[in-house]
Amino acid sequence: MALLVAVGVVGFVVATAGNDGEADVADDSRSDTDRDGADEDGDTGGDEVGDTGDSDSDAASDVESSPVATNPLAPATTTTVRASTTTLPPVTTTNSGPPERVVTLLVDVAKLRAEPRLDAAEIDSITDLAGASIVVVGEPSNGWYRVRIGFQEGWMFGAFILPPADGLIVLQTRSTDPVILRDSAGVEMDLVNASGSYALATSTSGNLWPVVLPEGWTAYVQGSEMNILS
C-alpha cells in the first residue's frame, strides 16, 4: 500500500513537472513568436508606409509624365480662335436707331417735356447746365429736339441748342431782352416769346425773319434787333 502511494506521488510530480515544462516551452515559444511578430510588424509597417509614399510619388510621376490624350478628329478650335483675334473694326456712330449728335445747351434753365409741344407734361426742369454737352436723338419736330441728359430723355425746344439742325438758325436779341414778335407785316404782336431772348429762325433773308415758336406757330422778328448765333 505504501509502495502504491509512493509510486502515485512520483507520477504526480513527474506529470506536474512535464506540464510545467510544456507551459514554459509554450510561453517561450509564444514570446519568440511575439518578438518575431513585432519585428515583422515593425518591418512590415515601416515598409508599407515607405512603399505607400513611393507609390504616391510613382503615381504622381506617372500622372506628370503621361501625355494628355487627344482626339485626332476634334477640330483645333482654341488655336483657331486665338489666331483670329486681330484688330477690331473701327467704331462708327451709325446704328440701327435714329442718328445722335452732341450739342451744347445755351441756357441755365430749360424744360424737358414728354412730347414736342409747349403744353406737354414736364419731365424735368434743367438748371445750371449752360454750356453743358447733351445728346440730340433723331431729327427735330416743329423746332423741338428729343434730347438725352444723363439718364433722362425728353423734348426740348431748339432755340436753346447749338449747333441747330440743318435749315434752322439760333438767334438772340442784341439787348438780351425778350424777343419782340411781329406779324408778316412787321406789326408787333401781343404775344410773349416763351424762349425769352432766344428765337429759332428758318431764314435770315430780308428785314423780317420768320421764326418757329414753341407753341407751333410762326412769327417774325426784326433782323436788325437780332444776333445770329449759328
C-alpha positions as CSV (number, residue, x, y, z in Angstrom):
1,M,0.0,0.0,0.0
2,A,2.8,2.4,0.9
3,L,4.5,1.5,-2.3
4,L,1.5,2.3,-4.4
5,V,1.2,5.7,-2.7
6,A,4.8,6.4,-3.3
7,V,4.5,5.5,-7.0
8,G,1.5,7.7,-7.3
9,V,3.2,10.7,-5.7
10,V,6.2,10.2,-8.0
11,G,4.0,10.0,-11.1
12,F,2.1,13.1,-10.0
13,V,5.4,15.0,-9.5
14,V,6.7,13.8,-12.9
15,A,3.4,14.8,-14.6
16,T,3.4,18.1,-13.0
17,A,7.0,18.8,-14.0
18,G,6.2,17.8,-17.5
19,N,3.2,20.1,-17.7
20,D,5.3,23.0,-16.3
21,G,7.9,22.3,-18.9
22,E,5.4,22.3,-21.7
23,A,4.0,25.5,-20.3
24,D,7.4,27.1,-20.2
25,V,8.1,25.9,-23.7
26,A,4.8,27.3,-24.9
27,D,5.5,30.6,-23.1
28,D,9.0,30.8,-24.6
29,S,7.6,29.8,-28.0
30,R,4.9,32.5,-27.6
31,S,7.5,35.1,-26.6
32,D,9.7,34.2,-29.5
33,T,6.6,34.4,-31.8
34,D,5.6,37.7,-30.3
35,R,9.1,39.1,-30.8
36,D,9.2,37.8,-34.3
37,G,5.8,39.2,-35.0
38,A,6.7,42.6,-33.5
39,D,9.8,42.6,-35.7
40,E,7.8,41.6,-38.7
41,D,5.1,44.2,-37.8
42,G,7.7,46.8,-37.4
43,D,9.4,45.9,-40.7
44,T,6.1,45.5,-42.4
45,G,4.7,48.8,-41.1
46,G,7.7,50.7,-42.0
47,D,7.9,49.1,-45.4
48,E,4.2,49.8,-46.0
49,V,4.5,53.5,-45.2
50,G,7.6,53.8,-47.2
51,D,6.1,51.8,-50.0
52,T,3.0,53.9,-49.9
53,G,5.0,57.1,-50.2
54,D,6.9,55.6,-53.0
55,S,3.7,54.5,-54.7
56,D,2.3,58.1,-54.4
57,S,5.5,59.5,-55.8
58,D,5.4,57.0,-58.6
59,A,1.7,57.7,-59.2
60,A,2.4,61.5,-59.3
61,S,5.3,60.8,-61.7
62,D,3.1,58.7,-63.8
63,V,0.5,61.5,-63.9
64,E,3.0,64.1,-64.8
65,S,4.8,62.1,-67.4
66,S,1.7,60.7,-69.0
67,P,0.8,62.5,-72.2
68,V,-2.7,64.1,-72.4
69,A,-4.9,62.1,-74.6
70,T,-6.2,64.0,-77.6
71,N,-8.8,63.2,-80.2
72,P,-7.3,63.5,-83.7
73,L,-10.7,64.1,-85.1
74,A,-11.5,67.1,-82.9
75,P,-11.1,70.5,-84.6
76,A,-8.4,72.8,-83.1
77,T,-10.9,75.4,-82.0
78,T,-8.7,77.0,-79.4
79,T,-5.9,77.6,-81.8
80,T,-8.2,79.0,-84.4
81,V,-9.9,81.4,-82.0
82,R,-6.6,82.8,-80.8
83,A,-5.2,83.2,-84.3
84,S,-8.3,85.1,-85.4
85,T,-8.3,87.7,-82.5
86,T,-6.8,90.6,-84.5
87,T,-7.7,94.3,-84.6
88,L,-11.4,95.0,-84.2
89,P,-13.2,97.1,-86.8
90,P,-13.3,100.8,-86.1
91,V,-16.3,102.0,-84.1
92,T,-18.7,104.2,-86.0
93,T,-21.6,106.4,-84.9
94,T,-24.1,104.7,-87.2
95,N,-26.6,102.4,-85.7
96,S,-30.0,100.9,-86.3
97,G,-31.7,103.7,-84.3
98,P,-32.1,107.4,-85.0
99,P,-28.9,109.4,-85.5
100,E,-27.4,111.0,-82.5
101,R,-25.2,114.1,-82.1
102,V,-23.6,116.0,-79.3
103,V,-24.8,119.6,-78.8
104,T,-24.3,122.4,-76.3
105,L,-27.0,123.8,-74.1
106,L,-27.2,127.6,-74.1
107,V,-29.3,128.4,-71.0
108,D,-29.2,127.7,-67.3
109,V,-32.9,126.9,-67.1
110,A,-34.9,124.8,-69.6
111,K,-37.8,122.4,-69.5
112,L,-37.7,118.7,-70.6
113,R,-41.1,117.7,-71.8
114,A,-42.8,114.4,-72.6
115,E,-43.9,115.5,-76.1
116,P,-42.7,118.1,-78.7
117,R,-45.1,120.9,-77.6
118,L,-45.3,123.6,-75.0
119,D,-48.3,122.2,-73.1
120,A,-46.9,118.7,-72.8
121,A,-46.2,117.2,-69.4
122,E,-42.9,118.4,-67.9
123,I,-40.4,115.6,-67.2
124,D,-37.8,117.8,-65.5
125,S,-36.6,121.3,-65.1
126,I,-32.9,121.6,-66.2
127,T,-30.9,124.1,-64.2
128,D,-27.3,125.3,-64.0
129,L,-26.3,123.4,-67.2
130,A,-25.4,126.3,-69.5
131,G,-22.5,125.2,-71.7
132,A,-23.0,121.6,-70.9
133,S,-22.9,118.9,-73.6
134,I,-26.1,116.9,-74.2
135,V,-27.2,114.4,-76.9
136,V,-29.8,115.1,-79.6
137,V,-31.6,111.9,-80.7
138,G,-33.1,112.0,-84.2
139,E,-34.4,114.9,-86.2
140,P,-36.3,117.9,-84.9
141,S,-40.1,118.1,-84.8
142,N,-41.5,121.6,-85.3
143,G,-38.4,123.1,-83.8
144,W,-38.2,120.6,-80.9
145,Y,-35.4,118.1,-80.3
146,R,-35.5,114.9,-78.5
147,V,-32.5,115.1,-76.1
148,R,-30.8,112.8,-73.6
149,I,-29.4,114.5,-70.5
150,G,-27.8,112.0,-68.2
151,F,-30.2,109.1,-67.9
152,Q,-33.3,111.1,-68.9
153,E,-34.8,111.6,-72.3
154,G,-37.4,114.2,-73.3
155,W,-38.2,117.0,-75.7
156,M,-36.5,120.5,-75.6
157,F,-37.2,123.5,-77.8
158,G,-34.3,124.0,-80.3
159,A,-33.8,127.8,-79.6
160,F,-31.6,126.7,-76.6
161,I,-29.3,124.3,-78.5
162,L,-26.2,124.8,-80.6
163,P,-25.5,123.8,-83.3
164,P,-29.0,123.6,-84.7
165,A,-30.3,121.0,-87.2
166,D,-30.0,121.8,-90.9
167,G,-32.4,124.6,-92.0
168,L,-32.7,126.1,-88.6
169,I,-30.8,129.2,-87.1
170,V,-30.5,130.2,-83.5
171,L,-30.9,133.9,-82.8
172,Q,-30.6,136.1,-79.7
173,T,-31.6,139.7,-79.2
174,R,-28.8,142.2,-79.2
175,S,-30.0,143.6,-75.9
176,T,-30.7,140.2,-74.4
177,D,-34.2,141.4,-73.7
178,P,-37.1,139.2,-74.7
179,V,-37.7,138.9,-78.4
180,I,-40.4,141.2,-79.9
181,L,-42.6,139.0,-82.1
182,R,-44.2,140.6,-85.2
183,D,-46.7,139.5,-87.9
184,S,-45.8,139.2,-91.6
185,A,-46.3,143.0,-92.0
186,G,-43.9,143.8,-89.2
187,V,-46.5,144.9,-86.7
188,E,-45.7,144.0,-83.1
189,M,-47.9,141.2,-81.8
190,D,-49.3,141.0,-78.3
191,L,-47.6,137.7,-77.7
192,V,-44.8,136.9,-75.2
193,N,-42.0,134.8,-76.5
194,A,-41.7,131.7,-74.4
195,S,-38.0,131.4,-75.3
196,G,-37.1,134.7,-73.8
197,S,-34.2,136.4,-75.7
198,Y,-33.7,133.4,-78.0
199,A,-35.5,132.5,-81.2
200,L,-35.3,129.7,-83.8
201,A,-35.4,131.1,-87.3
202,T,-35.9,129.3,-90.6
203,S,-34.4,132.2,-92.7
204,T,-32.4,135.3,-92.3
205,S,-33.1,137.0,-95.6
206,G,-34.7,140.4,-95.7
207,N,-35.7,142.6,-92.8
208,L,-38.2,140.3,-91.2
209,W,-37.0,136.8,-90.3
210,P,-39.5,134.0,-89.9
211,V,-39.2,132.1,-86.6
212,V,-40.7,129.0,-85.2
213,L,-42.4,129.3,-81.8
214,P,-42.6,126.5,-79.1
215,E,-46.4,126.7,-79.5
216,G,-46.1,125.6,-83.1
217,W,-46.9,128.9,-84.6
218,T,-44.8,131.1,-87.0
219,A,-44.0,134.7,-86.2
220,Y,-41.4,137.2,-87.4
221,V,-38.6,139.2,-85.8
222,Q,-36.8,142.4,-87.0
223,G,-33.4,141.3,-88.3
224,S,-31.7,144.4,-87.0
225,E,-32.7,143.5,-83.5
226,M,-31.1,140.1,-83.5
227,N,-27.7,138.4,-83.4
228,I,-27.1,135.2,-85.3
229,L,-25.6,132.6,-83.0
230,S,-25.3,129.8,-85.6
